[in-house]
Every structure is written in structure tokens, then in C-alpha cells.
Amino acid sequence: MELVTPWVANLGPGETAVLLLALECADPVVILDGALGRRQAEALGIPLTGTLGILLDAKRRGLVSSVTPLIDALQRRGFRLSANTRSAILSKAGEV
């Protein structure tokens, strides 16, 4: 299957590689944060999650005790996150 939607031209090389590899794998799940990459994955029927979804899953599984310091560290390194999204994630994690 080829990537044929209009968003492809705007995808970065990393997102493109992730999606192409997922098309070659049985039962893939991709980790994408960018809206264009996420829309492309959805259009191709590839299951996906994002960085924040990984953090929530890690907390649910008991792999981390708190997502707050991890989100703080991501934001210090340039991870963009709206105040509303941050609040929603912390609420889902039970850290409000």
C-alpha cells in the first residue's frame, strides 16, 4: 500500500518511515504526535498512540509513579502542550 493522501508531502522523513514500516508489520501500533502523521495513520487504518498516551499507559501499568515530572521534562525540552491538554492528561492520570 502506498501513502497517497495529500498530507504526504508535508510529512517529515521520520513520520514517513514509521508509517511505511508499520505497513510492512503485522499488528503494528505507531507512536505519532503530529496531526498530519496521525491523520495519515488513521487514513491507512494503522493503530496509533502518542507520547502522552505512552505516559498514561506506563502509569496504569505501574511502570512510573507520576507523569507530572515526565511531562515537565518533556516541556523543558521543547515538547509543545496546551494548558488544556496538560490538565486533561494530568486528570486522566489522577494527578490534578
Secondary structure as a PSIPRED ss2 file (coil, helix, strand):
# PSIPRED VFORMAT (PSIPRED V4.0)

   1 M C   1.000  0.000  0.000
   2 E C   1.000  0.000  0.000
   3 L C   1.000  0.000  0.000
   4 V C   1.000  0.000  0.000
   5 T C   1.000  0.000  0.000
   6 P H   0.000  1.000  0.000
   7 W H   0.000  1.000  0.000
   8 V H   0.000  1.000  0.000
   9 A H   0.000  1.000  0.000
  10 N H   0.000  1.000  0.000
  11 L C   1.000  0.000  0.000
  12 G C   1.000  0.000  0.000
  13 P H   0.000  1.000  0.000
  14 G H   0.000  1.000  0.000
  15 E H   0.000  1.000  0.000
  16 T H   0.000  1.000  0.000
  17 A H   0.000  1.000  0.000
  18 V H   0.000  1.000  0.000
  19 L H   0.000  1.000  0.000
  20 L H   0.000  1.000  0.000
  21 L H   0.000  1.000  0.000
  22 A H   0.000  1.000  0.000
  23 L H   0.000  1.000  0.000
  24 E H   0.000  1.000  0.000
  25 C C   1.000  0.000  0.000
  26 A C   1.000  0.000  0.000
  27 D C   1.000  0.000  0.000
  28 P C   1.000  0.000  0.000
  29 V C   1.000  0.000  0.000
  30 V E   0.000  0.000  1.000
  31 I E   0.000  0.000  1.000
  32 L C   1.000  0.000  0.000
  33 D C   1.000  0.000  0.000
  34 G C   1.000  0.000  0.000
  35 A H   0.000  1.000  0.000
  36 L H   0.000  1.000  0.000
  37 G H   0.000  1.000  0.000
  38 R H   0.000  1.000  0.000
  39 R H   0.000  1.000  0.000
  40 Q H   0.000  1.000  0.000
  41 A H   0.000  1.000  0.000
  42 E H   0.000  1.000  0.000
  43 A H   0.000  1.000  0.000
  44 L H   0.000  1.000  0.000
  45 G C   1.000  0.000  0.000
  46 I C   1.000  0.000  0.000
  47 P C   1.000  0.000  0.000
  48 L E   0.000  0.000  1.000
  49 T E   0.000  0.000  1.000
  50 G C   1.000  0.000  0.000
  51 T H   0.000  1.000  0.000
  52 L H   0.000  1.000  0.000
  53 G H   0.000  1.000  0.000
  54 I H   0.000  1.000  0.000
  55 L H   0.000  1.000  0.000
  56 L H   0.000  1.000  0.000
  57 D H   0.000  1.000  0.000
  58 A H   0.000  1.000  0.000
  59 K H   0.000  1.000  0.000
  60 R H   0.000  1.000  0.000
  61 R C   1.000  0.000  0.000
  62 G C   1.000  0.000  0.000
  63 L C   1.000  0.000  0.000
  64 V C   1.000  0.000  0.000
  65 S C   1.000  0.000  0.000
  66 S C   1.000  0.000  0.000
  67 V C   1.000  0.000  0.000
  68 T H   0.000  1.000  0.000
  69 P H   0.000  1.000  0.000
  70 L H   0.000  1.000  0.000
  71 I H   0.000  1.000  0.000
  72 D H   0.000  1.000  0.000
  73 A H   0.000  1.000  0.000
  74 L H   0.000  1.000  0.000
  75 Q H   0.000  1.000  0.000
  76 R H   0.000  1.000  0.000
  77 R C   1.000  0.000  0.000
  78 G C   1.000  0.000  0.000
  79 F C   1.000  0.000  0.000
  80 R C   1.000  0.000  0.000
  81 L C   1.000  0.000  0.000
  82 S C   1.000  0.000  0.000
  83 A H   0.000  1.000  0.000
  84 N H   0.000  1.000  0.000
  85 T H   0.000  1.000  0.000
  86 R H   0.000  1.000  0.000
  87 S H   0.000  1.000  0.000
  88 A H   0.000  1.000  0.000
  89 I H   0.000  1.000  0.000
  90 L H   0.000  1.000  0.000
  91 S H   0.000  1.000  0.000
  92 K H   0.000  1.000  0.000
  93 A C   1.000  0.000  0.000
  94 G C   1.000  0.000  0.000
  95 E C   1.000  0.000  0.000
  96 V C   1.000  0.000  0.000
